[in-house]
Structures are given as C-alpha cells and as structure tokens.
Amino acid sequence: MKLPKVSGLEVLKGIRSSPLTNWLPVVMVTSSDEPADLLNAYRLGANSFITKSINYREFTEQMKLLARYWLFVNKVPKAGAVRSL
C-alpha cells in the first residue's frame, strides 16, 4: 500500500476504473495493520487484504499460501470470455 510514488489504493483505483482490468483479482499485501486501510482497500474493490509478517519464515509461508489459493484453488474466466462480458 505504501509505494514510493503512488499509493497502493491509487493503483487499485486505476485497476478498477479500466474495463480492461477491472475484473482482475487484486490482493493487497502490506505491512499496514490499520483498520482504515483494510476498509478502504475493500471499498475500492480489493479481493483480499494481507498484512505481511515481518518474520521472513512467516512471510514466506503467507506467500506460499497466497500463491496456492490464487493459482490452484481460485477460478477465473478464460481470457477470451472476459472480452465478451
């Protein structure tokens, strides 16, 4: 969420404002544990919000679980199907 030149929430707004990308799953991975950040991310269309651990092993496990879910469990439309929506 705290990127050098633009906030992650601004990036999320941009993704959600374009018909080419507004359907993409967006996972906010941040060090923020602020309830307002969580609420704003979901209000703007985030599909998931993860507060990353500062412990390297825990962070690595979080990212493995995240990758397993989004790559192997979650289903998304095929690329051609999105254009016809």
Summary of the structure (lengths in Angstrom):
residues: 85
radius of gyration: 14.2
end to end distance: 29.6
largest distance: 43.6
contacts: 184
relative contact order: 0.15
helix: 49%
strand: 9%
